[in-house]
């Protein structure tokens, strides 16, 4: 899928800004092999993956990052979801607030009117507005942690979706998404 305009801006922001996704070895993959699954007509899917070595003290292992971008055929809505999995035995991710994780992951998105929405569809969620490629957009930020280990987690899913029409199209796409932790 070739991504242009509105979608390209946020896709590039997601890939470049995501700390775990900054790897030089981010490769395009078939979405069927992704940790995400999406079933719905009228959407385009783009999936990528990277794997990197991680070391902390005496522990070593890998991190796997899967990225799925979902865009509507009419290009009025997109959603970018990032799944991070740690496979090292004694390395884990600490829980962070949605706003903090979002700001670090999507650092180029200028957020306005952030409003925490609590749990929706199994995710911590917030709604906000942003100007994307010069267009006012209604957006949703999402996050969840899974696979608890010691005092942290082995899996983190974070993402965002925006629409130039309304947030309902983002929530409709989210209902069709199967992500780690479902």
C-alpha positions, 0 to 999 in steps of 0.5 A, spaced: 500 500 500 502 506 498 501 511 503 500 519 502 498 525 505 494 525 511 496 518 512 503 518 511 505 524 516 502 520 522 505 513 519 512 516 519 511 520 525 509 513 528 515 509 525 520 515 527 518 517 534 516 510 537 522 508 541 522 501 540 521 502 533 527 506 531 530 500 529 534 500 522 531 493 521 524 495 520 521 490 515 515 490 511 511 484 513 505 480 511 499 482 516 497 475 517 504 474 520 503 480 525 501 480 532 495 484 530 489 481 526 484 486 522 478 484 519 474 489 515 472 491 508 474 498 506 480 498 509 488 498 507 493 495 512 500 496 512 505 492 517 512 492 519 516 488 524 523 489 527 527 485 532 533 487 536 537 485 542 536 487 549 541 487 555 540 489 562 545 487 567 546 479 566 539 478 562 539 478 555 534 477 550 530 480 544 524 485 543 520 484 537 516 490 535 510 490 530 507 496 527 500 496 523 497 502 520 490 501 518 487 506 513 480 507 510 479 507 503 476 514 503 483 516 507 479 520 512 481 515 518 487 512 520 490 508 526 497 506 527 498 501 533 505 498 535 506 492 539 512 491 543 514 484 546 520 483 550 522 476 551 528 476 556 527 472 562 528 478 567 527 484 563 520 487 563 517 494 561 514 498 567 507 501 567 507 508 564 501 513 564 497 513 557 499 520 556 506 519 558 507 513 553 503 517 548 508 523 548 514 519 548 512 514 542 508 520 538 513 525 540 511 529 533 504 530 534 501 536 537 496 534 542 490 539 543 484 538 548 487 531 551 481 528 555 482 521 559 476 517 557 478 511 562 477 504 559 474 503 552 475 496 548 480 493 553 484 499 552 486 505 556 484 511 552 484 518 551 481 523 546 484 529 543 484 534 537 490 535 532 492 538 526 494 533 521 497 535 514 493 542 515 487 538 517 483 539 523 482 531 526 479 528 532 483 523 535 484 517 540 490 515 543 490 507 546 494 503 550 494 497 554 499 492 558 499 485 557 503 479 560 505 481 567 512 479 570 515 481 576 513 488 577 512 490 570 510 487 563 512 483 557 508 486 552 505 493 551 500 495 545 500 503 544 497 507 538 493 512 535 487 513 530 485 520 527 479 522 523 478 528 519 470 526 520 469 524 527 472 519 532 466 514 531 470 511 525 476 510 529 472 506 534 469 502 529 476 500 526 478 499 533 472 494 534 475 490 528 482 489 531 485 483 534 491 485 538 495 482 543 492 481 550 485 480 547 
